[in-house]
Amino acid sequence: MADAAADPLGPRLALNRHRQRELYGAPLGDRVRRLTSALGISQSRLARTLGISPAMLSQLVSARRVKIGDPAVLARLLMLDQRCHGVRIRPEPRTVDALLAEVARARWQWNAPRVPAPRGPGEPGFGTAAAALRGIADPARLAAAAAALGPGFPELAEVLRQAASRPGA
């Protein structure tokens, strides 16, 4: 059996796990193993529940890929992770089946809520999302956040870029 030092992908995979830890709080392999163990399911069944192929989940688990590209898949993973947090005893099979069916039916949508605009100068109101963001961070930080979120969450990045580009608006 070859050791990790002899594996030319070793440093790359370590970097990818580090990036996953930054993005998701833990390497995806750890999260997936925790879920499959807690629920007594295969990685393939988890993949079907999340809405990705078993091959894609395998690449994420092994850190050959870093990011979950589909926000709906990430939302379902987070939903399942939250539901299983603190589970010490494996649930009954029918409970697991019901949970997985519920998670598989979950649909993520980008519904940007409209924030009420002020009616006039000095009147109470929150204005736009970009105005609210300008109230909590300076333009440089908003631009940096947009750059960081851009690849995975382009809609959020666009709002951040708008907020950064009009600091006085």
C-alpha positions in Angstrom: 0.0 0.0 0.0 1.5 3.4 -1.0 1.8 6.0 1.6 0.3 9.5 1.2 3.7 11.1 0.6 4.2 8.9 -2.5 0.7 9.9 -3.9 1.2 12.8 -6.3 -2.4 14.0 -5.6 -1.8 14.0 -1.8 -1.0 17.7 -1.5 -3.8 18.7 -3.9 -6.3 16.6 -1.9 -5.1 18.1 1.4 -5.6 21.6 -0.1 -9.0 20.6 -1.3 -10.0 19.3 2.1 -8.8 22.6 3.6 -10.9 24.6 1.1 -13.9 22.4 1.9 -13.4 23.1 5.6 -13.4 26.8 4.9 -16.5 26.6 2.8 -18.6 24.0 4.7 -17.1 23.9 8.2 -15.6 20.4 7.7 -14.4 18.3 4.8 -17.3 16.9 2.9 -16.0 13.4 3.5 -16.4 13.8 7.2 -19.9 15.1 6.9 -20.9 12.4 4.5 -19.5 9.6 6.6 -21.2 11.1 9.7 -24.6 11.1 7.8 -24.3 7.7 6.3 -23.2 6.2 9.6 -26.0 7.9 11.6 -28.7 6.8 9.2 -27.3 3.4 8.2 -27.4 4.2 4.5 -25.0 3.9 1.6 -23.2 6.8 0.0 -25.1 6.0 -3.2 -28.5 6.4 -1.4 -27.4 9.7 0.1 -26.4 10.9 -3.4 -29.8 10.1 -4.8 -31.5 11.9 -1.9 -29.4 15.0 -2.4 -30.0 15.0 -6.2 -26.5 14.3 -7.4 -24.8 11.3 -9.0 -23.0 8.8 -6.8 -19.9 9.5 -8.8 -20.1 13.3 -8.1 -20.6 12.6 -4.3 -17.7 10.3 -4.4 -15.5 13.0 -5.9 -16.6 15.4 -3.3 -16.0 12.9 -0.4 -12.5 12.1 -1.7 -11.8 15.8 -2.2 -11.1 15.4 -5.9 -13.7 18.1 -6.2 -14.1 21.0 -3.7 -17.5 22.6 -4.2 -21.1 21.5 -4.4 -22.1 23.5 -7.5 -25.8 23.2 -7.2 -27.3 25.4 -4.3 -30.3 23.0 -4.1 -28.0 20.1 -3.4 -26.1 22.1 -0.7 -29.4 23.1 0.8 -30.6 19.5 1.0 -27.2 18.4 2.5 -27.4 21.1 5.1 -31.0 20.2 5.9 -30.2 16.6 6.4 -27.1 17.4 8.4 -29.2 19.7 10.7 -31.8 17.0 11.1 -29.2 14.4 12.1 -27.2 16.6 14.4 -26.8 15.0 17.7 -28.4 11.6 16.6 -26.8 9.0 18.9 -29.0 6.0 18.1 -29.7 5.0 14.5 -33.4 5.7 13.7 -35.8 3.0 12.6 -35.6 2.2 8.9 -39.0 3.7 8.2 -38.0 6.9 10.0 -34.9 7.1 7.8 -37.0 6.4 4.7 -39.4 9.2 5.6 -36.6 11.7 6.4 -34.8 10.9 3.1 -38.0 11.3 1.2 -38.7 14.7 2.8 -35.2 15.9 2.1 -35.3 14.7 -1.5 -38.6 16.6 -2.1 -37.1 19.8 -0.6 -36.7 22.5 -3.3 -34.4 25.4 -3.0 -35.4 28.6 -4.7 -33.8 32.0 -5.1 -36.5 34.2 -3.7 -34.9 37.5 -3.0 -37.3 39.2 -0.7 -38.1 42.8 -1.5 -37.1 45.1 1.3 -39.6 48.0 1.8 -38.2 51.2 0.4 -38.4 54.4 2.4 -41.2 56.7 1.3 -39.2 59.8 1.6 -36.2 61.5 3.2 -36.1 60.8 6.9 -39.0 58.3 6.9 -38.4 54.9 8.5 -37.7 52.1 6.1 -34.9 49.7 5.2 -34.4 50.5 1.5 -32.9 48.0 -0.8 -30.8 45.0 0.2 -27.7 46.8 -1.3 -28.5 49.8 1.0 -28.8 47.5 4.0 -25.4 45.9 3.2 -23.8 49.3 2.8 -25.0 50.1 6.3 -23.0 47.2 7.8 -19.8 47.0 5.7 -17.5 49.3 3.7 -17.3 49.0 -0.1 -13.9 47.1 0.0 -15.3 44.4 2.2 -18.5 44.1 0.1 -16.4 43.7 -3.1 -14.2 41.1 -1.3 -17.3 39.2 -0.3 -18.6 39.3 -3.8 -15.4 37.9 -5.2 -15.4 35.1 -2.6 -19.1 34.2 -3.3 -19.1 34.7 -7.0 -18.3 31.2 -8.3 -20.8 29.4 -6.0 -23.5 32.0 -5.5 -23.5 34.5 -8.4 -26.9 36.0 -7.4 -25.6 37.0 -4.0 -22.3 38.2 -5.4 -24.2 40.5 -7.8 -26.1 42.1 -4.9 -22.8 42.6 -3.0 -21.1 44.1 -6.1 -24.1 46.6 -6.5 -23.7 47.6 -2.9 -20.0 48.0 -3.2 -20.2 50.1 -6.4 -22.7 52.7 -5.0 -21.4 53.5 -1.5 -23.3 56.8 -1.3 -26.5 55.7 -2.9 
